[in-house]
Amino acid sequence: MKVVWTDAAKRNLRTIHDYIAQNSPAYAQRMVDRLTSRSKQIGVFPLSGRVVPEFEVGQVREVFPAPLPNHLAYST
């Protein structure tokens, strides 16, 4: 499966980076790396995320790149 980041998702990733980088540029980069590597895993294992209960359809899934409170939502 090919993972394509939406423009909004790219902006959100940049916002996360910029916010964390105010205190720790190195940690900000690690967070971006963690999120992007998790998206690569989704490409290899698209069913690895849980079904989003609010949507109740199997095509909308999400993963939680621990220990982050954020999640990556995607459609298969």
Phi and psi restraints in degrees (range 20) as a CNS / XPLOR table:
assign (resid 1 and name C) (resid 2 and name N)
       (resid 2 and name CA) (resid 2 and name C) 1.0 -91.0 20.0 2
assign (resid 2 and name N) (resid 2 and name CA)
       (resid 2 and name C) (resid 3 and name N) 1.0 129.0 20.0 2
assign (resid 2 and name C) (resid 3 and name N)
       (resid 3 and name CA) (resid 3 and name C) 1.0 -94.2 20.0 2
assign (resid 3 and name N) (resid 3 and name CA)
       (resid 3 and name C) (resid 4 and name N) 1.0 126.7 20.0 2
assign (resid 3 and name C) (resid 4 and name N)
       (resid 4 and name CA) (resid 4 and name C) 1.0 -122.5 20.0 2
assign (resid 4 and name N) (resid 4 and name CA)
       (resid 4 and name C) (resid 5 and name N) 1.0 121.3 20.0 2
assign (resid 4 and name C) (resid 5 and name N)
       (resid 5 and name CA) (resid 5 and name C) 1.0 -81.6 20.0 2
assign (resid 5 and name N) (resid 5 and name CA)
       (resid 5 and name C) (resid 6 and name N) 1.0 130.5 20.0 2
assign (resid 5 and name C) (resid 6 and name N)
       (resid 6 and name CA) (resid 6 and name C) 1.0 -71.4 20.0 2
assign (resid 6 and name N) (resid 6 and name CA)
       (resid 6 and name C) (resid 7 and name N) 1.0 162.6 20.0 2
assign (resid 6 and name C) (resid 7 and name N)
       (resid 7 and name CA) (resid 7 and name C) 1.0 -59.8 20.0 2
assign (resid 7 and name N) (resid 7 and name CA)
       (resid 7 and name C) (resid 8 and name N) 1.0 -40.1 20.0 2
assign (resid 7 and name C) (resid 8 and name N)
       (resid 8 and name CA) (resid 8 and name C) 1.0 -63.5 20.0 2
assign (resid 8 and name N) (resid 8 and name CA)
       (resid 8 and name C) (resid 9 and name N) 1.0 -40.2 20.0 2
assign (resid 8 and name C) (resid 9 and name N)
       (resid 9 and name CA) (resid 9 and name C) 1.0 -65.1 20.0 2
assign (resid 9 and name N) (resid 9 and name CA)
       (resid 9 and name C) (resid 10 and name N) 1.0 -39.7 20.0 2
assign (resid 9 and name C) (resid 10 and name N)
       (resid 10 and name CA) (resid 10 and name C) 1.0 -63.8 20.0 2
assign (resid 10 and name N) (resid 10 and name CA)
       (resid 10 and name C) (resid 11 and name N) 1.0 -41.9 20.0 2
assign (resid 10 and name C) (resid 11 and name N)
       (resid 11 and name CA) (resid 11 and name C) 1.0 -63.0 20.0 2
assign (resid 11 and name N) (resid 11 and name CA)
       (resid 11 and name C) (resid 12 and name N) 1.0 -42.4 20.0 2
assign (resid 11 and name C) (resid 12 and name N)
       (resid 12 and name CA) (resid 12 and name C) 1.0 -63.0 20.0 2
assign (resid 12 and name N) (resid 12 and name CA)
       (resid 12 and name C) (resid 13 and name N) 1.0 -40.7 20.0 2
assign (resid 12 and name C) (resid 13 and name N)
       (resid 13 and name CA) (resid 13 and name C) 1.0 -62.2 20.0 2
assign (resid 13 and name N) (resid 13 and name CA)
       (resid 13 and name C) (resid 14 and name N) 1.0 -41.8 20.0 2
assign (resid 13 and name C) (resid 14 and name N)
       (resid 14 and name CA) (resid 14 and name C) 1.0 -64.8 20.0 2
assign (resid 14 and name N) (resid 14 and name CA)
       (resid 14 and name C) (resid 15 and name N) 1.0 -41.0 20.0 2
assign (resid 14 and name C) (resid 15 and name N)
       (resid 15 and name CA) (resid 15 and name C) 1.0 -63.3 20.0 2
assign (resid 15 and name N) (resid 15 and name CA)
       (resid 15 and name C) (resid 16 and name N) 1.0 -42.8 20.0 2
assign (resid 15 and name C) (resid 16 and name N)
       (resid 16 and name CA) (resid 16 and name C) 1.0 -60.0 20.0 2
assign (resid 16 and name N) (resid 16 and name CA)
       (resid 16 and name C) (resid 17 and name N) 1.0 -47.2 20.0 2
assign (resid 16 and name C) (resid 17 and name N)
       (resid 17 and name CA) (resid 17 and name C) 1.0 -59.1 20.0 2
assign (resid 17 and name N) (resid 17 and name CA)
       (resid 17 and name C) (resid 18 and name N) 1.0 -50.3 20.0 2
assign (resid 17 and name C) (resid 18 and name N)
       (resid 18 and name CA) (resid 18 and name C) 1.0 -63.0 20.0 2
assign (resid 18 and name N) (resid 18 and name CA)
       (resid 18 and name C) (resid 19 and name N) 1.0 -37.6 20.0 2
assign (resid 18 and name C) (resid 19 and name N)
       (resid 19 and name CA) (resid 19 and name C) 1.0 -65.7 20.0 2
assign (resid 19 and name N) (resid 19 and name CA)
       (resid 19 and name C) (resid 20 and name N) 1.0 -48.0 20.0 2
assign (resid 19 and name C) (resid 20 and name N)
       (resid 20 and name CA) (resid 20 and name C) 1.0 -67.8 20.0 2
assign (resid 20 and name N) (resid 20 and name CA)
       (resid 20 and name C) (resid 21 and name N) 1.0 -36.3 20.0 2
assign (resid 20 and name C) (resid 21 and name N)
       (resid 21 and name CA) (resid 21 and name C) 1.0 -64.5 20.0 2
assign (resid 21 and name N) (resid 21 and name CA)
       (resid 21 and name C) (resid 22 and name N) 1.0 -19.4 20.0 2
assign (resid 21 and name C) (resid 22 and name N)
       (resid 22 and name CA) (resid 22 and name C) 1.0 -58.7 20.0 2
assign (resid 22 and name N) (resid 22 and name CA)
       (resid 22 and name C) (resid 23 and name N) 1.0 -32.5 20.0 2
assign (resid 22 and name C) (resid 23 and name N)
       (resid 23 and name CA) (resid 23 and name C) 1.0 -106.8 20.0 2
assign (resid 23 and name N) (resid 23 and name CA)
       (resid 23 and name C) (resid 24 and name N) 1.0 -30.1 20.0 2
assign (resid 23 and name C) (resid 24 and name N)
       (resid 24 and name CA) (resid 24 and name C) 1.0 -155.1 20.0 2
assign (resid 24 and name N) (resid 24 and name CA)
       (resid 24 and name C) (resid 25 and name N) 1.0 94.3 20.0 2
assign (resid 24 and name C) (resid 25 and name N)
       (resid 25 and name CA) (resid 25 and name C) 1.0 -57.8 20.0 2
assign (resid 25 and name N) (resid 25 and name CA)
       (resid 25 and name C) (resid 26 and name N) 1.0 -37.1 20.0 2
assign (resid 25 and name C) (resid 26 and name N)
       (resid 26 and name CA) (resid 26 and name C) 1.0 -65.9 20.0 2
assign (resid 26 and name N) (resid 26 and name CA)
       (resid 26 and name C) (resid 27 and name N) 1.0 -43.7 20.0 2
assign (resid 26 and name C) (resid 27 and name N)
       (resid 27 and name CA) (resid 27 and name C) 1.0 -67.3 20.0 2
assign (resid 27 and name N) (resid 27 and name CA)
       (resid 27 and name C) (resid 28 and name N) 1.0 -35.8 20.0 2
assign (resid 27 and name C) (resid 28 and name N)
       (resid 28 and name CA) (resid 28 and name C) 1.0 -60.1 20.0 2
assign (resid 28 and name N) (resid 28 and name CA)
       (resid 28 and name C) (resid 29 and name N) 1.0 -43.2 20.0 2
assign (resid 28 and name C) (resid 29 and name N)
       (resid 29 and name CA) (resid 29 and name C) 1.0 -66.0 20.0 2
assign (resid 29 and name N) (resid 29 and name CA)
       (resid 29 and name C) (resid 30 and name N) 1.0 -38.8 20.0 2
assign (resid 29 and name C) (resid 30 and name N)
       (resid 30 and name CA) (resid 30 and name C) 1.0 -62.1 20.0 2
assign (resid 30 and name N) (resid 30 and name CA)
       (resid 30 and name C) (resid 31 and name N) 1.0 -38.7 20.0 2
assign (resid 30 and name C) (resid 31 and name N)
       (resid 31 and name CA) (resid 31 and name C) 1.0 -65.0 20.0 2
assign (resid 31 and name N) (resid 31 and name CA)
       (resid 31 and name C) (resid 32 and name N) 1.0 -44.0 20.0 2
assign (resid 31 and name C) (resid 32 and name N)
       (resid 32 and name CA) (resid 32 and name C) 1.0 -61.6 20.0 2
assign (resid 32 and name N) (resid 32 and name CA)
       (resid 32 and name C) (resid 33 and name N) 1.0 -43.2 20.0 2
assign (resid 32 and name C) (resid 33 and name N)
       (resid 33 and name CA) (resid 33 and name C) 1.0 -61.8 20.0 2
assign (resid 33 and name N) (resid 33 and name CA)
       (resid 33 and name C) (resid 34 and name N) 1.0 -40.8 20.0 2
assign (resid 33 and name C) (resid 34 and name N)
       (resid 34 and name CA) (resid 34 and name C) 1.0 -64.2 20.0 2
assign (resid 34 and name N) (resid 34 and name CA)
       (resid 34 and name C) (resid 35 and name N) 1.0 -45.1 20.0 2
assign (resid 34 and name C) (resid 35 and name N)
       (resid 35 and name CA) (resid 35 and name C) 1.0 -66.4 20.0 2
assign (resid 35 and name N) (resid 35 and name CA)
       (resid 35 and name C) (resid 36 and name N) 1.0 -43.1 20.0 2
assign (resid 35 and name C) (resid 36 and name N)
       (resid 36 and name CA) (resid 36 and name C) 1.0 -70.1 20.0 2
assign (resid 36 and name N) (resid 36 and name CA)
       (resid 36 and name C) (resid 37 and name N) 1.0 -35.5 20.0 2
assign (resid 36 and name C) (resid 37 and name N)
       (resid 37 and name CA) (resid 37 and name C) 1.0 -68.3 20.0 2
assign (resid 37 and name N) (resid 37 and name CA)
       (resid 37 and name C) (resid 38 and name N) 1.0 -34.2 20.0 2
assign (resid 37 and name C) (resid 38 and name N)
       (resid 38 and name CA) (resid 38 and name C) 1.0 -65.7 20.0 2
assign (resid 38 and name N) (resid 38 and name CA)
       (resid 38 and name C) (resid 39 and name N) 1.0 -36.3 20.0 2
assign (resid 38 and name C) (resid 39 and name N)
       (resid 39 and name CA) (resid 39 and name C) 1.0 -67.2 20.0 2
assign (resid 39 and name N) (resid 39 and name CA)
       (resid 39 and name C) (resid 40 and name N) 1.0 -32.1 20.0 2
assign (resid 39 and name C) (resid 40 and name N)
       (resid 40 and name CA) (resid 40 and name C) 1.0 -66.8 20.0 2
assign (resid 40 and name N) (resid 40 and name CA)
       (resid 40 and name C) (resid 41 and name N) 1.0 -37.6 20.0 2
assign (resid 40 and name C) (resid 41 and name N)
       (resid 41 and name CA) (resid 41 and name C) 1.0 -63.4 20.0 2
assign (resid 41 and name N) (resid 41 and name CA)
       (resid 41 and name C) (resid 42 and name N) 1.0 -37.8 20.0 2
assign (resid 41 and name C) (resid 42 and name N)
       (resid 42 and name CA) (resid 42 and name C) 1.0 -60.3 20.0 2
assign (resid 42 and name N) (resid 42 and name CA)
       (resid 42 and name C) (resid 43 and name N) 1.0 -38.3 20.0 2
assign (resid 42 and name C) (resid 43 and name N)
       (resid 43 and name CA) (resid 43 and name C) 1.0 -61.7 20.0 2
assign (resid 43 and name N) (resid 43 and name CA)
       (resid 43 and name C) (resid 44 and name N) 1.0 -35.8 20.0 2
assign (resid 43 and name C) (resid 44 and name N)
       (resid 44 and name CA) (resid 44 and name C) 1.0 -82.5 20.0 2
assign (resid 44 and name N) (resid 44 and name CA)
       (resid 44 and name C) (resid 45 and name N) 1.0 -39.1 20.0 2
assign (resid 44 and name C) (resid 45 and name N)
       (resid 45 and name CA) (resid 45 and name C) 1.0 -124.8 20.0 2
assign (resid 45 and name N) (resid 45 and name CA)
       (resid 45 and name C) (resid 46 and name N) 1.0 74.1 20.0 2
assign (resid 45 and name C) (resid 46 and name N)
       (resid 46 and name CA) (resid 46 and name C) 1.0 -63.0 20.0 2
assign (resid 46 and name N) (resid 46 and name CA)
       (resid 46 and name C) (resid 47 and name N) 1.0 -22.1 20.0 2
assign (resid 46 and name C) (resid 47 and name N)
       (resid 47 and name CA) (resid 47 and name C) 1.0 -94.7 20.0 2
assign (resid 47 and name N) (resid 47 and name CA)
       (resid 47 and name C) (resid 48 and name N) 1.0 9.7 20.0 2
assign (resid 47 and name C) (resid 48 and name N)
       (resid 48 and name CA) (resid 48 and name C) 1.0 -72.8 20.0 2
assign (resid 48 and name N) (resid 48 and name CA)
       (resid 48 and name C) (resid 49 and name N) 1.0 -23.0 20.0 2
assign (resid 48 and name C) (resid 49 and name N)
       (resid 49 and name CA) (resid 49 and name C) 1.0 -80.9 20.0 2
assign (resid 49 and name N) (resid 49 and name CA)
       (resid 49 and name C) (resid 50 and name N) 1.0 163.0 20.0 2
assign (resid 49 and name C) (resid 50 and name N)
       (resid 50 and name CA) (resid 50 and name C) 1.0 -85.2 20.0 2
assign (resid 50 and name N) (resid 50 and name CA)
       (resid 50 and name C) (resid 51 and name N) 1.0 152.0 20.0 2
assign (resid 50 and name C) (resid 51 and name N)
       (resid 51 and name CA) (resid 51 and name C) 1.0 -67.6 20.0 2
assign (resid 51 and name N) (resid 51 and name CA)
       (resid 51 and name C) (resid 52 and name N) 1.0 134.5 20.0 2
assign (resid 51 and name C) (resid 52 and name N)
       (resid 52 and name CA) (resid 52 and name C) 1.0 -73.3 20.0 2
assign (resid 52 and name N) (resid 52 and name CA)
       (resid 52 and name C) (resid 53 and name N) 1.0 115.7 20.0 2
assign (resid 52 and name C) (resid 53 and name N)
       (resid 53 and name CA) (resid 53 and name C) 1.0 -62.3 20.0 2
assign (resid 53 and name N) (resid 53 and name CA)
       (resid 53 and name C) (resid 54 and name N) 1.0 -29.0 20.0 2
assign (resid 53 and name C) (resid 54 and name N)
       (resid 54 and name CA) (resid 54 and name C) 1.0 -66.3 20.0 2
assign (resid 54 and name N) (resid 54 and name CA)
       (resid 54 and name C) (resid 55 and name N) 1.0 -24.9 20.0 2
assign (resid 54 and name C) (resid 55 and name N)
       (resid 55 and name CA) (resid 55 and name C) 1.0 -97.3 20.0 2
assign (resid 55 and name N) (resid 55 and name CA)
       (resid 55 and name C) (resid 56 and name N) 1.0 -27.8 20.0 2
assign (resid 55 and name C) (resid 56 and name N)
       (resid 56 and name CA) (resid 56 and name C) 1.0 55.1 20.0 2
assign (resid 56 and name N) (resid 56 and name CA)
       (resid 56 and name C) (resid 57 and name N) 1.0 31.5 20.0 2
assign (resid 56 and name C) (resid 57 and name N)
       (resid 57 and name CA) (resid 57 and name C) 1.0 -129.4 20.0 2
assign (resid 57 and name N) (resid 57 and name CA)
       (resid 57 and name C) (resid 58 and name N) 1.0 141.6 20.0 2
assign (resid 57 and name C) (resid 58 and name N)
       (resid 58 and name CA) (resid 58 and name C) 1.0 -67.9 20.0 2
assign (resid 58 and name N) (resid 58 and name CA)
       (resid 58 and name C) (resid 59 and name N) 1.0 -16.7 20.0 2
assign (resid 58 and name C) (resid 59 and name N)
       (resid 59 and name CA) (resid 59 and name C) 1.0 -79.4 20.0 2
assign (resid 59 and name N) (resid 59 and name CA)
       (resid 59 and name C) (resid 60 and name N) 1.0 -20.1 20.0 2
assign (resid 59 and name C) (resid 60 and name N)
       (resid 60 and name CA) (resid 60 and name C) 1.0 -100.1 20.0 2
assign (resid 60 and name N) (resid 60 and name CA)
       (resid 60 and name C) (resid 61 and name N) 1.0 115.4 20.0 2
assign (resid 60 and name C) (resid 61 and name N)
       (resid 61 and name CA) (resid 61 and name C) 1.0 -129.4 20.0 2
assign (resid 61 and name N) (resid 61 and name CA)
       (resid 61 and name C) (resid 62 and name N) 1.0 168.5 20.0 2
assign (resid 61 and name C) (resid 62 and name N)
       (resid 62 and name CA) (resid 62 and name C) 1.0 -148.6 20.0 2
assign (resid 62 and name N) (resid 62 and name CA)
       (resid 62 and name C) (resid 63 and name N) 1.0 152.8 20.0 2
assign (resid 62 and name C) (resid 63 and name N)
       (resid 63 and name CA) (resid 63 and name C) 1.0 -128.9 20.0 2
assign (resid 63 and name N) (resid 63 and name CA)
       (resid 63 and name C) (resid 64 and name N) 1.0 155.3 20.0 2
assign (resid 63 and name C) (resid 64 and name N)
       (resid 64 and name CA) (resid 64 and name C) 1.0 -119.7 20.0 2
assign (resid 64 and name N) (resid 64 and name CA)
       (resid 64 and name C) (resid 65 and name N) 1.0 102.5 20.0 2
assign (resid 64 and name C) (resid 65 and name N)
       (resid 65 and name CA) (resid 65 and name C) 1.0 -70.5 20.0 2
assign (resid 65 and name N) (resid 65 and name CA)
       (resid 65 and name C) (resid 66 and name N) 1.0 87.0 20.0 2
assign (resid 65 and name C) (resid 66 and name N)
       (resid 66 and name CA) (resid 66 and name C) 1.0 -52.2 20.0 2
assign (resid 66 and name N) (resid 66 and name CA)
       (resid 66 and name C) (resid 67 and name N) 1.0 145.4 20.0 2
assign (resid 66 and name C) (resid 67 and name N)
       (resid 67 and name CA) (resid 67 and name C) 1.0 -94.6 20.0 2
assign (resid 67 and name N) (resid 67 and name CA)
       (resid 67 and name C) (resid 68 and name N) 1.0 28.2 20.0 2
assign (resid 67 and name C) (resid 68 and name N)
       (resid 68 and name CA) (resid 68 and name C) 1.0 -75.2 20.0 2
assign (resid 68 and name N) (resid 68 and name CA)
       (resid 68 and name C) (resid 69 and name N) 1.0 146.6 20.0 2
assign (resid 68 and name C) (resid 69 and name N)
       (resid 69 and name CA) (resid 69 and name C) 1.0 -80.2 20.0 2
assign (resid 69 and name N) (resid 69 and name CA)
       (resid 69 and name C) (resid 70 and name N) 1.0 -12.4 20.0 2
assign (resid 69 and name C) (resid 70 and name N)
       (resid 70 and name CA) (resid 70 and name C) 1.0 -81.0 20.0 2
assign (resid 70 and name N) (resid 70 and name CA)
       (resid 70 and name C) (resid 71 and name N) 1.0 167.4 20.0 2
assign (resid 70 and name C) (resid 71 and name N)
       (resid 71 and name CA) (resid 71 and name C) 1.0 -139.5 20.0 2
assign (resid 71 and name N) (resid 71 and name CA)
       (resid 71 and name C) (resid 72 and name N) 1.0 161.2 20.0 2
assign (resid 71 and name C) (resid 72 and name N)
       (resid 72 and name CA) (resid 72 and name C) 1.0 -109.0 20.0 2
assign (resid 72 and name N) (resid 72 and name CA)
       (resid 72 and name C) (resid 73 and name N) 1.0 118.3 20.0 2
assign (resid 72 and name C) (resid 73 and name N)
       (resid 73 and name CA) (resid 73 and name C) 1.0 -100.8 20.0 2
assign (resid 73 and name N) (resid 73 and name CA)
       (resid 73 and name C) (resid 74 and name N) 1.0 142.8 20.0 2
assign (resid 73 and name C) (resid 74 and name N)
       (resid 74 and name CA) (resid 74 and name C) 1.0 -153.7 20.0 2
assign (resid 74 and name N) (resid 74 and name CA)
       (resid 74 and name C) (resid 75 and name N) 1.0 163.9 20.0 2
assign (resid 74 and name C) (resid 75 and name N)
       (resid 75 and name CA) (resid 75 and name C) 1.0 -119.5 20.0 2
assign (resid 75 and name N) (resid 75 and name CA)
       (resid 75 and name C) (resid 76 and name N) 1.0 135.8 20.0 2
